[in-house]
Amino acid sequence: MLVPCGDDALVRAIAELEMSRPVILPTDTVYGLAAKATDSDARATIFALKNRPPEKTMAVLVADQAQAAKLVRVDQAFERLVEQFWPGALTIVAPPADASQDNDFAELGAADGFIGVRAPSNEWVRALCTAVGPIVATSANIHGEPPATTPSALVDQFPNILVVDGGLGGSIASTVVRLDQGAFEVLRPGPVTADDISMTLG
């Protein structure tokens, strides 16, 4: 199912997500296979579709820092990175917010509870996050294979999933940085470099 990115696609994507059906979205990096962050059934469907190992976590797309603060602890280092690189291609892995331990977000973290969040520069995706809340997303491909970059290839690979056509997708995923008490570690290199992060954090 292929639909051009726009207002109609937004309505259809919201409906799919509310019915626990994953959707494929264009982002500012690679196409993402996505579901509502609080929907454990849809999250499980994503893992099955991708043949993704269950111990691997997924990043959470958010509309802005305020939405991220519902999931992770926002400190000065987090705020500096957000001011410099959001919306954009930087996923920030941070300790869980205190409130997230008492709700459905508690299942999103790694073994240590840390959760990766990102506000993409794609306005359509941020509008979707505003409408339905935080969204878990992972690259739209079978685990271990390169991300598909064309909508037609995505339809072929995932024939029963709504694909929002945003044109040619990228092949480079976001940078992933882990923050812990002011220190940082780049877990996955990407468009934002370690030097960029170091300069921002001072």
Protein Blocks (a to p, Z undefined) as FASTA:
>chain_A
ZZdedjklmmmmmmmmmnopacddddfkbccddddfklmklmmmmmmmnopafkbccddd
dfblmlmmmmmccdfklmmmmmmmpgcjddcdddddfklmmmmklmmpcfkopacddddf
blklmmmmmmnopadddddddehiacdfbfklmmmmmmmbccddebjadfbdcdddddee
hiacdfbgcfbdfklmmmmnZZ
